[in-house]
Amino acid sequence: MERDAEAATVFFPEGDFATLYAQRYPQLCWNTHGSGLAGVRGIAPETFPAISALALSDSSRLSVVAAKVILRHFGLWEPLAARFEELRYEVAKAQGSALGMLPLSGW
């Protein structure tokens, strides 16, 4: 899978699949499969949501990458590029709010 991630990064550098594989794959795999419960043993209940938040962040980032690849393949990217940038900004604001770095209202 490491070679596939490197090849995919060459094909679509914005996806940075090689870095995702190197930094996140072991944890994602461990927490996704049946052994995942062993990975959270001893984690405090108030800390547990952070594990889910990391996985959600990874999957949402990859869903945007997949959408871009598909839209570019079909020649539909250019009309939607600005909207994707707007959405990226909105997600960053939501993440800032969730982390307590920004107020929930008044942006």
N, C-alpha and C positions, 0 to 999 in steps of 0.2 A: 504494500500500500504506500510505503514511503516513496518508491519510484513513481507511482501513479500521481501522488501529490506533487512531486517535483515537475513531472511532465505537464500536469494541469496548470501549474503556476507559469510555466513557459508559454503555454497556449493562451492563458488569460491571467496576466500578472496581477491584475486588480484583486483577484480572488485570494492570492497569497496562501494557497492550499498547503504549501510546504511548511510554512510557519504554523498554520493551524494544526497540521499533523504533528509537528515536533513538540508544540507546546500544549495542546489540548487533547489530542486523541487518546492518550492513556487514561486520563481522568474521565473523559466522556464515555469511553468503552467500559471502564470499571463501574461507573455509576449507572450505566444503561442496562447492563446485563444482570443476571441473577446475583452475581457477586456484589452488586452495587450496595446492598444493605450492609455488607461488611465494611464498605468504604465510609459509611456515615455513622458507624457504631461509635458512640462516645461524643458525637457532635451535639452541642447544646441546641435545644429546640429553637431558640432565637437566632441561631447561626444557620440553621438548615436551609432557610429560603435563599441564602446566597448561592448555594450549590445549584439550585434550580435556576436562579437568575443568570448564572454563568452559562448554563446550557441553553437557556432561552436566547441569550445574547448571541451565542455561536450560531444557533439555528436560524435566527432572524437575519443575521448577516449573510449566511449562506443562501437563504431564500432570495435575498436581493441580488446576490451574485448570479444565481440561477436565472432569475427573471431577466437580468441584463444580457446574459449569454443568449437566451432564447429570443429576446426582442431584437438583438443585433443580428442574429441568424436570419430572422424574417424581415429585416430592414425596417423595423418599427421603433428603433431606439431613439432616434433624433427627436421626433415630436414629443417624447415622454421624458427626455433627459432632465429638463428643468423641473418637472413634477417630482422626479425621484430625488433631486437635490433638496427640494422643499420638504419632502418626507424625511430625508436624512436629518435635516435640521430639527424637525418636530420630534423625531425619536431622540436626538441628543438632548433636547429640552426635557422630554419625559424622563430620560435616564437621570438627568441632573436633579429633577424633582424627587424621583424615587430615592436617590442617594442623599437627599437633604441638602443638596448644593444650591438649589434654586427654589423659590417659593412656588407653591402649586398654582397660584394665580398671579396676574399682574406682569406677565412677560412683555 
